[in-house]
């Protein structure tokens, strides 16, 4: 059985999308970029394997939000990206949601939904909300309005009760909310035109997906409470397997359901996107090898790609701190890497303070997992064993969800 996982069909071209996104005037056309990347990657798949693809799933960035016209399938506004804040709607969210709920963050999906709802007079009756992964899956299966309970968490879905809460359903905009299924659940067959064009098998199904950091956690294979996965991609996302559910919007902490346990964590805006703005890939590789990871850096930064932080501090007004810059680029990179490691350490310390199972080992995934010096720096700063996961790509975790869907579909 060959399994295709498709939003990290995107990750293979992530650099291209970040560095050369499609633009119309001053606006980046994310919709077109994502769609074209999907089909370019489908075309890249070996022709000999396509007839054996049995299941497709997608992971996408949490809280990347799209508002779609259910009648036409067209976007009703530009996509809201994962790290965008909508402070104009935060007061309303706090007035309807329980105190310190996950949605009580200006970057939550619910804040984005309400911001759109309050700014529009038309198309409200035909609109439907989708997350990035949902939208990409819809392109493949054609059934508008289906999500998974990992992506739907930040719009207010309760994974413990497996339903939307009454305080959310009582709102006028709740009609936009998608139906929710467990990650890895079959939605339907691949659309016939796509199946024929690319040569998929007749029974190839499309399954509900998950978020990128959860996919990375599944890929890493952490199965015991106390095991954690840090995904070092464009952002820094931490997930800790805990016996207790912890949700606290004051710090950007939330819990995803994982069978009978909980993935507790959050996502910081620090990470690889900051590094890419300062150094090329070649520079990162060359400079990193010159760092002595056993020596602490005296530089104290808070590396962010733009104003705003989500976790372990929830502060949409936080300003990046990347100065003073030493003349030596090795020292500068060392300071940035160590500062990101300190943010990671603060994140795990916070989770323990809030009542989560204490972390005893950190597996690392994503692009940052390839940097051996960074792993050694993080191990020293965290005071914990840190090792690269055997499977470091979120795509592998999403493939496991596709496998789950394929197996359930055969029963």
N, C-alpha and C positions, 0 to 999 in steps of 0.2 A: 504494500500500500504506500503510495507516495502522497504526501500531504503538502499543500500549498498554503502559506500564510502570507497575506498580502499587504498589510500596512507596512510591514517591514519589507515588503516589496518596496516600500518607500525608503526605508532606512538605507538601502543600497545606494540611493541617489540623494541622500539627505544633504550632503555637502553641496551638490549642484543646486538644490532648491534654496538653501540658505544663501549661497553666494550669488546665484543668478536667478532669483525668482522672476516670474513673468510680471511685467509692469505695464500699466496703461497710464501714461502721464506720471503723476507722482504716486499713484495707487498701485500696490502690489495685488495682482490677481491670483489670490491663493486658490480659489475654486478651480480655475483653469490649470494652474500649476499642479495641484493634487491629482486632478482627473487625468491630465496628460501623462504624469509620472506613472500612475497606475497602469495605463495601457502600454506605455513604453516598456515597463517591467514585465508585463504579460508577454509582450513580444520577445523579450529576452529569454524566456523559459525554453529549455531544450525541447524541440518538437517531439522527440522520441518519448518524453515523459508526460506530455500533456494528456494523452488518452488514459493515463493511470492516476491522474489527480482525482481524488474521491471527495475532498472536502476543502473548503476555503474559510479562513477566519481572518480577522483584522484587529490589530491593536492601534490605538491612536492616543494623542495627547489628551489627558484629562482636562475637562472644562473648555476645550476648544469647541465653540458652539455655532451652529448654523440654524437659521430660521428659513424654512422652506414653504413655498406655496404648494399645498397638497393637491391642488387641481392641475398645476403645470409642472411641478418639480423644480421650478426656478427658485434661486435664492432671493429673499425679500430684502436682504441687506448684505453687506460684506460680512464674512465670518468674524466672530469674536475669538481672538487667539487665547490660548491657555493662560497667558500671563497678563492679559489685559484687565484693568480694573474698571469697575462701574460704580464709583462712590455715590453717584446720584441716587442709586436705588438701595443702598445699604440700610438706610433708616427704615424703609418699608419692609425689607427682609427681616430686620431685627424685631419689627413690630408684630410679625405674624409667626415667626419661627421660635422654637424653644431657645432659651438662653444658651449662648455659646455653641449653638448647633453648627455643623460643618458648613452650612450655607451662609452663615453670618460672616462672610468674607467678601470684600468688594470684587474679588476675582472669581467668585463662585459662578457656576452656571446659572443659578437662580437669579443672581444680581444682573447677569447679562440678559436673561429673559425679561425681567421686569423693566430694565432700562429700555429694551426694544419696545415692549408693550406700552410704556408710558410716552414714547416718542412718536407713536404711529396712530393714525386715525382709520386707516384702511387696511385691508388684507388680514384683519385679525381673525375673521371667521374661518378662513381657509388655511391659516398658518399651522405649521407643525415644527417642533424643535427636534433637532438631531445633533448628536455629537459627531466629531470628526470620523470616528470609526464607523458609526451608524450610517453616515452619509456615503462613505466609500463602499460599504457593504450593499447599500441600496442600489448603487450603480450596477452592482453585479446581480442582485436578486429581484429588484423592482418592486418590493413591498414597502411602501413608505410608512414610517412611524414605528420602527422597531429598534429597541436598544437593549442593553444588558445592565445588570444591577451594579456593576463596577463603574461604568461610565455615568450612570444615572445618579450616583451617590450625591454629587455636588449640585444637583437640581432639587434634592430633597428626598429621594427615594430611601425607604427604610429597608435595608437588606435583612434585618433581623425579623421583621414582620412580613417581609417579602411583599410590600405594597407601598403605595404612596400614602403618607399620613393625612389625616382628616384636615389638619390646618392648611395643608397645601391644596387638597382637592376642593376646598371651599372657595378658593380664589377664582376670579373670572378668567385668568390666563391659564388655568389648569387644563383647559381644552387643548392646549398646544403640546402637552406632555406625551411622549411616546409610550407605547406599551413596553413592558420590561420582561425579559426572560433571563434565565441563568446564563452566564458565559459558556460558550461552547454548545448552545442549543441550536438545532437545525431550524432555519427560517424557511428555506425552500430551495428549489433547484436554481442553478445558474441560469440566467435569462438565455433563451434559445439563440438569439442573435450572437451573443457573446460566446456561448458554447460552440456554435458552429464556426465562428470566425477564428477562434484560437484552438479548436480541436479537443475540448474537454470531453470526458465520457458522458454518456446520456444521464447517468445518475449522480453527477457531481453536485453536491449540495453546498450551500452557503450557511455558515453558523454565526451566531452572535459572538462578538469579540470581547475585548477588555481594554484596559488602559495600558500604556507602554510600560510603566513601572511594574505593574502586576504581571505582565507578560515576562518581564525580565526576572521577576521573583520565581515564577513557575519554571522558567528555563534553568535557573540556578540549582533547583532541586533541594531547597531548604525545607525540611519537613518536620522539624522539632521546634517546640516553643523555645525562644531564646536565640534562634538563628535569624540573622538579618541579611538583607541584601541592599547594598547601595548601588543604584544605577547612575553611573557617571556619564551621562550623555550631554546634551546641550544644557540641561539643568541637572541638579543634584536631587535625586529622589531616594528616600529611605523607606524601607518596609521591614517591619519586625513581626515575626510570628508570635502571637501572644494568646494566652488563654482568656484575657480580658479585653473587652471592647473599650476604647478610649476615643472620645470626640471632644475637642475643645477648640473652637474657632478663634479664641484669643491668641493662640499660637499656631494656627494653621494645621492642627492635628486632626486626623480623621481615621476611621477604621473601615476597611473593606472586609466583607465576608469571604472566608475561604473554608468551605465545608463547615466543620463544627468549631473552627478557630477564627481568629481575626488577624488581619494584616494591618497593623497600626503604623502610622507614619505620616509623612507629608513630603512636599516638594519645594525646594528652595529655588530661587531664580539664579543662584550662582551655578557655575558649572562650565562646561565646554564652550558655550556660546561666548563667554567672556574671553576665554583664551583665544578663540578664533578671531576676535576683533583686534587682538594685539599681535599674535604670532601666526605664521603660516604653519602648515603641518610639518614641513621640513624643519623649520626652526624649533618647533616643539620637540621633535625627536632628537635633534642635535643638542639643544640646550639641556634637555632633561638628563641626558647621559653624563653631563658634567656636574650635576648636583650631587652633593654628599648628603644622602637622606638621613644619616645618623646625627647630623648637626642641625639644631633648631635655627630657623630664620628669625632675625630680630625684627623683621618687617611685619607690620600689623595692618592688613587690608580687610575690606569687605567687598569682594569682587562681585559686581552685578553688571549685566549688560545694559541696563537702563534703570531709571528710578523705580523703586518698588520692590518689596520683599514679601514672601508668603509664609515662609517657615524656615527656621524655628521661631522667627519673629514675624508677626503679621503687621506690616507697616507699608501701605501703598506709597508713602512719601519718603521712604528710605533712599538716600542718595548713595550711589556707588562710591567706594573709597579705594582708590588705586594709586595714591601718591603718599609720600614722595617716591619717585622712580629713580632707582640707582642707575649709574652709568653702565654697569655690568648687567647684561640681559640675563645671565645665568642666575644672578642674585635676585633679579626682578621676578623671574619665573618661579624660583624657589619660594619667594615670599607669597606669591599668589597661590601656589599649590598648597602651601602650609596653611594659609588663611582659609582656603576652602575646606581643608581637613579639620580645622578648628570649628567651622560651622557644622560639619558632619558630627563631630564629637558633642557639640552642644545639642544637636538634634537627638542623639541617642540618650544623652543625660536627661533631657527634658521628658522623653517618653517614659523613662523609669520613674521620674518624679511624679508623673501624672498617674502612675499605677500600672503601667504595662509590664509584662514579663521582662526581666533584665536581659540585656543582650550578652551573649557569651562568645559569639563568633560573627564576623562580618564577611559575607561573600560579595565580591564586586563584579559588576557587569557593565556593559556599555563601552563606549570608546575609551574612556579613562582607564578601563581595566587592562589595557595594553601597556600602560606606563608603569614599569617596574619600580622606578624611583618614587613615584607618587604612592604606590601601594606601601612601600617601606615608610614613607613619611606618615601616611595615615595610620599605619600600625603603631608607630611611636606616639603619635598625638592621641589616638583613641585608647591606647593601652590595652588593645585587644588583638587576638589573631585576625589578620585580614588576608584573605587569599582570593585569587581569581577563580570565579566559578568555572566549572568544566564547560558549561554552555553559557556564553556571555552575551548572546544576542537575544533580544526580546522575541525575535521571529521564531525561535525554537519553542518558547513558551506558548506562543500563539498557535503554533503547529500542534502542540499537545491539546489545546482546546479544539482544534479542528479534528484531531483524532477522537476526542471524546464525542463530538457530534456525529462523526462517521460511525462509531461503534453503537451509539444510541439509535441511529437511523437504521442499523441492520437488525436490531432486536425486534 
